[in-house]
Amino acid sequence: MGLSREERRALAELESRLVREEPELDAMLSGALDPGTEPLPATAGSRSLLHVWCMLVMLTCAVLMIGIVLLIAGERSCTGLQSSTCQRPAGTHEG
């Protein structure tokens, strides 16, 4: 099934925006750049791969720390309380 006239126009518009806004990506997708060639200089608005990875690591650490704090806070709220929501583990007996 072929593309309609509107779909072809939208595709052409997307392709022209790609060439204009992301020339490095366009060159890579069209096969103009070999994997061994030096990439084009990055624009001021783009982020480096290292920056993205650092942000992901920081986000992961933050989520991990929040989880640990919530786990500890949940255990402390059950200490000394006899509630149905805070039950003792199986096999422990009150002495």
VMD Tcl script that draws the C-alpha trace (Angstrom):
set ca {
  {0.00 0.00 0.00}
  {1.43 3.35 -1.03}
  {1.50 6.61 0.85}
  {-1.17 9.23 0.34}
  {-0.27 12.68 -0.97}
  {-0.48 14.15 2.56}
  {1.73 11.39 3.98}
  {4.35 11.92 1.26}
  {4.31 15.67 1.92}
  {4.70 15.09 5.69}
  {7.56 12.63 5.08}
  {9.34 15.09 2.79}
  {8.95 17.81 5.43}
  {10.40 15.52 8.12}
  {13.34 14.62 5.89}
  {14.12 18.26 5.14}
  {13.95 19.14 8.86}
  {16.30 16.24 9.63}
  {18.83 17.48 7.07}
  {18.57 21.03 8.41}
  {18.53 20.32 12.19}
  {20.53 17.08 12.54}
  {23.03 16.86 9.66}
  {25.21 14.30 11.47}
  {22.27 11.94 12.04}
  {21.12 12.43 8.46}
  {24.60 11.59 7.17}
  {24.78 8.50 9.36}
  {21.32 7.28 8.33}
  {21.98 7.88 4.65}
  {25.31 6.02 4.88}
  {27.48 9.01 4.05}
  {29.54 8.61 7.23}
  {31.61 5.50 7.72}
  {31.80 4.14 11.28}
  {35.52 4.90 11.40}
  {35.26 8.55 10.34}
  {35.42 11.44 12.74}
  {31.96 12.77 13.68}
  {30.91 16.32 12.88}
  {31.40 18.86 15.68}
  {28.53 18.89 18.15}
  {26.26 21.88 18.31}
  {25.95 23.92 21.49}
  {22.49 22.49 22.26}
  {23.42 18.82 22.06}
  {24.49 16.74 25.05}
  {27.37 14.35 25.00}
  {26.91 10.67 25.65}
  {28.99 10.96 28.81}
  {26.66 13.66 30.15}
  {23.62 11.44 29.53}
  {25.26 8.45 31.25}
  {26.23 10.56 34.27}
  {22.66 11.79 34.60}
  {21.35 8.20 34.44}
  {23.80 7.07 37.12}
  {22.81 9.96 39.39}
  {19.12 9.22 38.88}
  {19.66 5.53 39.67}
  {21.54 6.40 42.87}
  {18.80 8.80 43.94}
  {16.08 6.18 43.42}
  {18.14 3.61 45.32}
  {18.70 5.99 48.23}
  {14.99 6.88 48.40}
  {14.14 3.17 48.48}
  {16.56 2.52 51.33}
  {15.22 5.48 53.33}
  {11.64 4.30 52.84}
  {12.58 0.77 53.87}
  {14.27 1.95 57.06}
  {11.43 4.36 57.87}
  {8.89 1.56 57.43}
  {10.77 -0.72 59.83}
  {11.05 2.01 62.47}
  {7.34 2.77 62.34}
  {6.57 -0.88 63.20}
  {8.95 -1.09 66.17}
  {7.02 -1.38 69.41}
  {3.60 -1.30 67.76}
  {1.09 -4.13 67.82}
  {-0.72 -3.44 64.59}
  {-2.20 -5.65 61.93}
  {-0.09 -3.87 59.32}
  {3.16 -4.54 61.16}
  {3.39 -8.26 61.81}
  {6.32 -10.20 63.19}
  {8.07 -12.62 60.84}
  {7.02 -16.25 61.06}
  {8.99 -18.28 63.57}
  {9.66 -15.49 66.08}
  {8.06 -15.73 69.52}
  {7.45 -13.13 72.17}
  {9.27 -14.03 75.31}
}
mol new
graphics top color blue
foreach p $ca { graphics top sphere $p radius 0.5 }
foreach p [lrange $ca 0 end-1] q [lrange $ca 1 end] { graphics top cylinder $p $q radius 0.2 }
display resetview
